[in-house]
Amino acid sequence: MPVNNKNENQHPPLPILPGSTVGILGGGQLGRMMILDGRKMGYKFVTLDPAEDCPAGQVSDIQIVSEYSSIQAAEQLARRSQVITYEFENVDAKMTQFLQERSYVPQGSELLHTTQHRLREKVAIEKAGVQVAPYFPVGTEQELHDGVDKLGLPCVLKTCTGGYDGKGQWLLKTTQDVAAAWSEIQTSGAVQPAVDSSDSTANDSPTEPGFILEKFVPFERELSVIVARNPSGEIKTFPTAENIHKNHILHLSIVPARVSKEVSERARSLAESIAASLELAGVMGVEMFLMENGELFVNELAPRPHNSGHYTLDACVTSQFEQHIRGICNLPLGSTELLSPVVMVNILGQDVAPVLAQLHTFPDTVKLHLYDKSEARVNRKMGHINVMAKDTDEALHQIAQFGIWDV
């Protein structure tokens, strides 16, 4: 029988068995792929998302169409679900805390609270004994100049909350860039108020700054590791991916990463340390910079399935989406063995028509995944392909031959 496990003080919690209903906050492509893989295991799904035609809502058993801030919708989600997860981290941590009091949310609100704020995230990574690039909190123009004096140029100014695919970031190479960035922030009204510690979800400091200044590190490669943990404490990592971005959007994930075995294993070990320290439930994407001297800096965490893990759908024994369901339901984690070298390519809005036009020419080792979004806008993620081959060089050669993407 399915287990409705609402007692989060139970250690370890009982497994939530197939036949149970999984609630998902968010209705994007990550939720869609989670549902499609979870259905194979026998789970049912209910999603909460404001858009009626969202990708996850199209394949869920029930969709609650509502703003995320709706208490009534949250209560309905809790009532219908044996376990609740989220598929993107811009959910209000207060809402997650509300759900936690009424249902079982194994990821908890604390992890969300930590990863939603870049400064809190950096501190948490360091507490796990893992290195990050040098940084400086910024809340005022004077603190920005103080940070530049301490870290030196070039550096990157980022908003502490929000921002994705390069949004909310300013690369500062000169003193003129510093002045221009702050002027743009003031003009656009992007100056973020400090977080008041009277907020029950805030940390111990009186206020938290709205920006973080990071030293620009001249990395050799960008890497990521998808790590999974269940509440019983079992941890597994997927093979290390090498990521190439284009216009701040993930373009390619190359697996195995073109690095030494020692670097790859060290990257996986760092991800395991963070997962254990944060008491992760489900999967998390851990993004890293590899320096020329072999050092690894962890750059960012995503406490849910991650774009750079989409290759697992076709190239691994267990996908990141099935693993996430296993993790939050406290089932034994699946094998993360890589079955084939693979390159994942994101399909953006401008790529959809060329992909469909050339689909009949793709080799039979190319797997297409489209998210069924209603509008193919420029630079909007509409899907991806996984290209399996004897090695990643051959996969990259095939992608180049399609003539759709630069590689």
GIVENBEL-V75386 format. One record per residue. N is the residue number from 1. NEAR is the number of other ideal C-beta (glycine too) atoms within 10 Angstrom. D_LAST is the distance of its C-alpha to the last C-alpha in Angstrom with 1 decimal. Layout:
n | near | d_last
N | NEAR | D_LAST
N | NEAR | D_LAST
This chain:
n | near | d_last
1 | 6 | 49.6
2 | 17 | 46.9
3 | 17 | 47.5
4 | 15 | 47.7
5 | 21 | 47.1
6 | 16 | 47.9
7 | 10 | 49.3
8 | 15 | 46.6
9 | 5 | 49.2
10 | 11 | 49.3
11 | 9 | 47.7
12 | 11 | 45.8
13 | 21 | 45.7
14 | 13 | 46.4
15 | 18 | 43.5
16 | 24 | 42.8
17 | 17 | 42.9
18 | 16 | 41.3
19 | 13 | 43.3
20 | 20 | 43.0
21 | 20 | 41.4
22 | 25 | 38.4
23 | 28 | 38.2
24 | 30 | 34.9
25 | 27 | 34.8
26 | 23 | 32.0
27 | 28 | 30.7
28 | 20 | 27.0
29 | 25 | 24.3
30 | 26 | 24.9
31 | 30 | 28.5
32 | 26 | 27.8
33 | 25 | 25.9
34 | 32 | 28.6
35 | 27 | 31.3
36 | 17 | 29.9
37 | 22 | 29.7
38 | 21 | 33.0
39 | 16 | 34.8
40 | 11 | 34.3
41 | 14 | 36.3
42 | 11 | 39.0
43 | 23 | 38.5
44 | 20 | 39.3
45 | 25 | 37.5
46 | 21 | 38.6
47 | 29 | 36.3
48 | 33 | 37.2
49 | 25 | 35.2
50 | 15 | 36.3
51 | 14 | 34.4
52 | 11 | 36.1
53 | 14 | 33.0
54 | 24 | 30.7
55 | 26 | 28.3
56 | 26 | 30.4
57 | 24 | 33.7
58 | 16 | 33.0
59 | 18 | 33.1
60 | 26 | 35.6
61 | 14 | 39.2
62 | 16 | 40.4
63 | 21 | 38.7
64 | 21 | 40.6
65 | 15 | 39.6
66 | 16 | 40.4
67 | 9 | 39.3
68 | 17 | 38.5
69 | 11 | 41.5
70 | 15 | 44.0
71 | 10 | 46.4
72 | 9 | 47.7
73 | 19 | 44.3
74 | 24 | 43.6
75 | 14 | 47.0
76 | 17 | 46.2
77 | 25 | 43.0
78 | 19 | 44.9
79 | 11 | 47.7
80 | 18 | 45.4
81 | 26 | 43.2
82 | 21 | 43.9
83 | 27 | 40.9
84 | 26 | 38.6
85 | 26 | 35.0
86 | 24 | 32.6
87 | 25 | 29.0
88 | 18 | 28.2
89 | 20 | 29.8
90 | 13 | 31.1
91 | 19 | 34.2
92 | 17 | 37.4
93 | 22 | 38.5
94 | 15 | 42.1
95 | 21 | 41.4
96 | 24 | 40.0
97 | 17 | 43.1
98 | 17 | 45.3
99 | 23 | 43.7
100 | 19 | 44.1
101 | 11 | 47.8
102 | 15 | 48.1
103 | 22 | 45.7
104 | 25 | 43.6
105 | 27 | 40.4
106 | 24 | 39.3
107 | 26 | 36.4
108 | 19 | 39.2
109 | 20 | 39.2
110 | 16 | 39.1
111 | 24 | 35.5
112 | 24 | 34.4
113 | 19 | 36.6
114 | 21 | 35.0
115 | 21 | 31.3
116 | 19 | 31.9
117 | 23 | 32.9
118 | 24 | 30.6
119 | 22 | 33.6
120 | 20 | 35.2
121 | 21 | 32.0
122 | 23 | 31.7
123 | 15 | 35.4
124 | 20 | 35.0
125 | 25 | 32.1
126 | 14 | 34.3
127 | 11 | 37.2
128 | 16 | 35.3
129 | 10 | 35.2
130 | 19 | 31.5
131 | 14 | 30.2
132 | 19 | 28.6
133 | 18 | 27.7
134 | 17 | 30.9
135 | 21 | 31.9
136 | 21 | 34.8
137 | 19 | 36.2
138 | 24 | 36.7
139 | 18 | 39.1
140 | 14 | 40.6
141 | 15 | 39.8
142 | 9 | 41.8
143 | 15 | 39.9
144 | 22 | 36.6
145 | 15 | 38.2
146 | 15 | 39.6
147 | 24 | 36.2
148 | 21 | 34.6
149 | 10 | 37.6
150 | 13 | 37.1
151 | 19 | 33.3
152 | 11 | 32.7
153 | 15 | 29.9
154 | 15 | 27.0
155 | 26 | 27.1
156 | 18 | 26.0
157 | 23 | 28.5
158 | 21 | 28.0
159 | 20 | 30.2
160 | 24 | 31.7
161 | 17 | 31.6
162 | 14 | 29.3
163 | 14 | 26.0
164 | 13 | 22.6
165 | 15 | 19.0
166 | 12 | 20.1
167 | 10 | 23.5
168 | 18 | 26.6
169 | 15 | 25.0
170 | 18 | 25.7
171 | 13 | 24.3
172 | 23 | 27.4
173 | 11 | 27.2
174 | 10 | 30.7
175 | 11 | 34.1
176 | 9 | 33.6
177 | 17 | 30.5
178 | 21 | 32.8
179 | 14 | 35.4
180 | 13 | 33.1
181 | 18 | 31.5
182 | 20 | 34.9
183 | 11 | 36.2
184 | 11 | 33.4
185 | 20 | 34.1
186 | 11 | 37.8
187 | 9 | 37.4
188 | 8 | 35.2
189 | 7 | 37.5
190 | 14 | 34.8
191 | 15 | 37.1
192 | 17 | 37.4
193 | 10 | 40.9
194 | 16 | 41.5
195 | 21 | 42.1
196 | 10 | 45.8
197 | 13 | 46.9
198 | 7 | 49.4
199 | 12 | 46.6
200 | 8 | 47.0
201 | 15 | 43.3
202 | 18 | 43.1
203 | 15 | 43.2
204 | 5 | 46.1
205 | 14 | 45.4
206 | 11 | 47.3
207 | 12 | 44.2
208 | 21 | 40.5
209 | 21 | 38.6
210 | 21 | 36.1
211 | 27 | 33.4
212 | 22 | 32.0
213 | 24 | 30.9
214 | 21 | 28.4
215 | 18 | 27.9
216 | 16 | 24.4
217 | 18 | 23.3
218 | 8 | 21.0
219 | 17 | 19.0
220 | 15 | 16.8
221 | 17 | 14.8
222 | 19 | 15.3
223 | 30 | 16.8
224 | 28 | 18.7
225 | 28 | 21.5
226 | 30 | 23.1
227 | 30 | 26.8
228 | 30 | 29.7
229 | 25 | 33.5
230 | 24 | 36.5
231 | 23 | 39.8
232 | 15 | 41.4
233 | 11 | 39.1
234 | 15 | 36.9
235 | 17 | 33.4
236 | 22 | 30.3
237 | 22 | 26.7
238 | 29 | 23.6
239 | 22 | 21.2
240 | 26 | 19.3
241 | 31 | 15.7
242 | 21 | 13.1
243 | 20 | 11.7
244 | 15 | 9.0
245 | 13 | 10.6
246 | 13 | 10.2
247 | 9 | 13.8
248 | 11 | 15.3
249 | 15 | 14.1
250 | 23 | 12.4
251 | 16 | 8.9
252 | 23 | 8.1
253 | 27 | 11.0
254 | 24 | 10.9
255 | 27 | 14.5
256 | 16 | 16.3
257 | 22 | 14.9
258 | 12 | 14.5
259 | 19 | 17.8
260 | 10 | 21.4
261 | 9 | 23.5
262 | 9 | 25.8
263 | 19 | 23.3
264 | 21 | 22.1
265 | 13 | 25.7
266 | 18 | 26.7
267 | 24 | 24.1
268 | 22 | 25.7
269 | 13 | 29.1
270 | 24 | 28.6
271 | 30 | 27.5
272 | 20 | 30.6
273 | 18 | 32.8
274 | 22 | 31.7
275 | 27 | 32.2
276 | 14 | 35.7
277 | 15 | 36.7
278 | 23 | 35.8
279 | 14 | 37.4
280 | 25 | 34.4
281 | 26 | 35.0
282 | 27 | 32.0
283 | 32 | 28.4
284 | 28 | 26.7
285 | 22 | 23.2
286 | 29 | 23.4
287 | 20 | 20.7
288 | 27 | 20.8
289 | 20 | 19.9
290 | 23 | 19.9
291 | 15 | 21.7
292 | 9 | 21.8
293 | 6 | 25.3
294 | 12 | 24.3
295 | 15 | 25.7
296 | 19 | 24.3
297 | 20 | 25.0
298 | 26 | 24.9
299 | 21 | 23.6
300 | 18 | 24.3
301 | 26 | 25.8
302 | 21 | 25.5
303 | 26 | 28.6
304 | 27 | 27.4
305 | 29 | 24.5
306 | 25 | 21.2
307 | 20 | 17.8
308 | 29 | 16.2
309 | 30 | 18.8
310 | 29 | 18.1
311 | 29 | 16.8
312 | 30 | 20.5
313 | 20 | 21.6
314 | 19 | 20.7
315 | 23 | 20.0
316 | 24 | 23.1
317 | 12 | 26.8
318 | 18 | 27.2
319 | 27 | 24.9
320 | 30 | 24.8
321 | 24 | 26.8
322 | 25 | 29.5
323 | 29 | 29.6
324 | 28 | 30.2
325 | 27 | 33.1
326 | 24 | 34.5
327 | 30 | 34.3
328 | 24 | 36.1
329 | 30 | 38.6
330 | 22 | 39.4
331 | 19 | 38.7
332 | 10 | 37.6
333 | 19 | 33.9
334 | 17 | 31.9
335 | 11 | 30.1
336 | 20 | 26.6
337 | 11 | 26.0
338 | 16 | 22.4
339 | 12 | 23.0
340 | 17 | 19.7
341 | 20 | 16.3
342 | 27 | 14.0
343 | 28 | 10.6
344 | 28 | 11.5
345 | 27 | 9.7
346 | 22 | 12.0
347 | 23 | 13.6
348 | 21 | 15.0
349 | 15 | 18.0
350 | 14 | 16.4
351 | 22 | 14.3
352 | 16 | 17.4
353 | 11 | 18.9
354 | 14 | 16.1
355 | 19 | 15.6
356 | 12 | 19.3
357 | 10 | 19.7
358 | 12 | 17.4
359 | 11 | 18.4
360 | 6 | 20.9
361 | 10 | 18.4
362 | 16 | 16.4
363 | 12 | 17.6
364 | 6 | 20.2
365 | 16 | 18.2
366 | 20 | 16.1
367 | 17 | 18.0
368 | 13 | 18.1
369 | 18 | 19.6
370 | 16 | 20.8
371 | 19 | 23.0
372 | 13 | 25.4
373 | 21 | 25.5
374 | 10 | 27.8
375 | 8 | 25.8
376 | 16 | 22.2
377 | 12 | 21.9
378 | 8 | 19.1
379 | 16 | 16.9
380 | 16 | 19.1
381 | 19 | 17.8
382 | 23 | 19.0
383 | 21 | 17.6
384 | 24 | 14.9
385 | 24 | 14.0
386 | 23 | 14.3
387 | 27 | 13.0
388 | 20 | 15.5
389 | 19 | 15.6
390 | 10 | 17.7
391 | 11 | 15.2
392 | 19 | 11.7
393 | 13 | 10.6
394 | 15 | 11.9
395 | 27 | 10.4
396 | 17 | 6.7
397 | 14 | 8.3
398 | 18 | 10.0
399 | 20 | 7.3
400 | 12 | 6.1
401 | 12 | 9.9
402 | 19 | 10.6
403 | 10 | 9.7
404 | 17 | 9.7
405 | 18 | 6.3
406 | 10 | 3.8
407 | 16 | 0.0
